[in-house]
Amino acid sequence: MNIFNTVVLEGPDGDVVVDSGPPWSHGRLTRFLRGREVTEHVVTHAHGDHVGSTAWLCNHTGAPLAMSAIEADDFEHGSIDYHAGALGRLLIAPLGRTRRTVDRRLTEGDIVAGFTVLSQPGHSPGLLAFWRETDRVLIVGDGPINLSKDFSSPRWLRMPTKLHHNPSKAVASRWRLTELRPELIISTHGYPVRGLDQWIQGVRAVAH
């Protein structure tokens, strides 16, 4: 169902791997990255289902780690329990128990493999998105989550509001990203969506 995705940005000097997924992703990542030169591992945000295999991935590939400057200290030696509700705190946050040093602290305007880093706070305090204006590709860390393999006919998954850190900010951040008018939206949850109108429908349909 593509619930947990890892995105690889191919570059002339090697690949940048976006998000590692939950801690049981080692085997999948080993197969997926075989033969690739990984130059950096980038994290959209420090929820456990996105960083569960991050320390392993960096150790396995030798790649440095980059993530939001807002969440870096918490990831290194603090709590990443950013969920407003008990479900996230009990089930998702513990998936990120294995930590490591953050080598690059990202802020809005930084560049990652030709993509501009954007701040998308709300789902977590330092959630990041990545935008490439030349072909209008947007990479987002969380939602809206499309369950359909048909890029032009998405089916949206409704998630509990309290999985967000700040639900109202999460909605505002999603609407802010629509102003970029992206043509292809790739999320680390669910299937990609093609077309701004389709994605706006998702932002509106799961506005929590």
C-alpha positions in Angstrom: 0.0 0.0 0.0 3.0 2.3 0.0 2.2 3.4 3.5 5.9 3.9 4.4 8.0 5.3 1.5 11.6 6.1 1.1 12.4 8.7 -1.7 15.7 8.6 -3.5 16.9 11.8 -5.2 19.5 10.8 -7.8 22.4 13.3 -8.3 25.6 13.4 -10.3 27.7 12.8 -7.2 25.4 10.2 -5.6 22.0 9.7 -4.1 20.2 11.5 -1.3 17.8 9.2 0.6 14.8 10.9 2.1 13.4 9.2 5.2 14.3 5.7 6.3 10.9 4.4 7.5 10.2 2.3 10.6 12.9 0.1 12.3 11.9 -3.0 10.4 12.9 -1.4 7.1 16.5 -2.7 7.1 16.0 -5.5 4.7 14.0 -3.4 2.2 16.6 -0.6 2.3 19.5 -3.0 1.8 17.9 -4.4 -1.4 16.8 -1.0 -2.6 20.1 0.8 -2.1 22.4 -2.0 -3.3 24.9 -0.6 -5.8 24.0 3.0 -5.0 26.4 5.6 -3.6 24.5 7.4 -0.9 25.9 10.9 -0.2 23.4 12.1 2.4 20.4 10.9 4.3 17.7 13.5 4.8 14.8 13.3 7.2 11.5 15.2 6.7 10.7 15.0 10.4 11.6 13.0 13.5 8.5 10.9 14.0 9.4 7.3 14.7 8.0 5.9 11.5 10.3 8.2 9.5 13.5 7.8 11.5 13.2 4.3 12.8 16.0 3.0 10.5 17.9 6.3 10.3 20.8 5.4 12.5 21.2 2.1 10.8 21.0 3.6 7.3 23.8 6.1 8.1 26.0 3.5 9.6 25.3 1.1 6.7 26.0 3.6 3.9 28.4 6.0 5.7 26.1 8.9 4.7 25.8 12.0 6.9 22.5 12.8 8.4 20.5 16.0 7.7 17.2 17.1 9.4 15.4 20.1 10.7 17.3 22.4 12.9 14.2 22.6 15.1 14.2 18.8 15.8 17.9 17.9 15.6 18.7 18.3 19.3 15.6 16.3 20.3 16.6 13.5 17.9 20.1 13.4 19.2 19.4 13.1 22.9 15.8 14.1 23.7 12.1 13.2 23.2 10.6 13.0 19.7 7.1 12.6 21.2 5.6 15.3 19.1 2.1 13.8 18.8 -0.9 15.6 20.5 -2.6 12.3 21.3 -1.7 9.1 23.2 -1.8 6.9 20.1 1.2 8.6 18.5 3.0 8.8 21.8 2.5 5.1 22.6 2.9 3.5 19.2 4.8 5.8 16.9 7.3 7.8 19.0 9.0 4.5 20.4 9.8 3.4 16.8 12.6 6.1 16.8 14.4 4.9 19.8 17.8 4.5 18.1 19.6 7.8 17.6 22.8 9.2 16.1 24.5 12.6 15.6 22.9 15.0 13.1 25.5 16.3 10.7 23.6 19.1 9.0 20.7 21.1 10.5 18.4 22.3 7.8 16.4 25.5 7.6 14.1 27.0 5.0 16.0 28.0 1.9 18.7 25.4 2.2 19.3 23.2 -0.9 19.1 19.3 -0.9 20.0 17.6 -4.2 18.6 20.5 -6.2 15.5 20.9 -4.1 14.8 23.9 -1.9 14.0 23.1 1.8 10.6 24.5 2.9 9.3 24.7 6.5 6.0 22.9 7.0 5.3 23.0 10.7 2.2 21.5 12.3 2.4 17.8 11.9 5.6 18.0 13.8 7.4 21.2 15.0 10.1 21.1 12.3 8.5 19.2 9.4 10.2 19.9 6.1 9.1 19.8 2.5 11.4 19.8 -0.6 10.6 21.8 -3.7 12.1 21.9 -7.2 10.6 24.7 -9.2 12.1 23.7 -12.6 9.7 20.8 -13.0 7.3 21.7 -10.1 8.0 18.6 -8.0 7.1 18.7 -4.3 8.2 16.1 -1.7 6.2 16.2 1.5 6.7 14.2 4.7 3.1 13.6 5.7 -0.2 13.9 4.0 -2.6 14.1 2.6 -2.1 10.4 2.1 -3.3 9.0 -1.2 -4.2 5.2 -1.3 -4.8 5.0 -5.0 -2.2 3.9 -7.6 -4.0 6.1 -10.1 -2.1 9.4 -9.9 -5.1 11.3 -11.4 -7.8 9.7 -9.2 -6.5 9.8 -5.6 -8.3 8.2 -2.6 -7.6 9.9 0.6 -6.9 8.3 4.0 -8.4 10.0 7.0 -6.0 9.9 9.9 -6.7 10.8 13.6 -6.3 14.6 14.2 -4.2 14.0 17.3 -1.4 12.3 15.3 -0.4 16.0 14.5 1.6 18.1 16.9 -0.5 21.1 16.1 -3.5 20.3 13.8 -4.3 23.9 12.9 -0.7 24.6 11.9 -0.6 21.4 9.9 -3.6 22.5 7.8 -2.2 26.0 7.3 1.1 24.6 6.1 -0.6 22.3 3.6 -2.5 25.2 2.1 0.7 27.3 2.0 2.3 24.6 -0.1 -0.6 24.6 -2.6 0.5 28.2 -3.4 3.6 26.8 -5.1 1.3 25.1 -7.7 3.1 21.8 -7.7 2.5 19.4 -10.6 3.8 16.2 -9.0 3.5 15.7 -5.2 5.4 12.8 -3.7 4.8 11.9 -0.1 6.7 9.5 2.2 3.2 8.1 3.0 1.0 6.8 0.2 1.2 7.1 -3.6 2.2 10.2 -5.6 -0.4 12.6 -6.8 -0.2 14.4 -10.2 -2.0 17.8 -10.7 -2.5 20.7 -8.3 -6.3 20.4 -8.4 -6.1 16.7 -7.3 -3.9 17.6 -4.4 -6.0 20.6 -3.3 -9.0 18.1 -3.1 -6.9 16.1 -0.7 -5.9 19.0 1.4 -9.6 20.0 1.6 -10.9 16.4 2.2 -8.6 15.6 5.1 -8.3 19.1 6.6 -7.5 18.1 10.1 
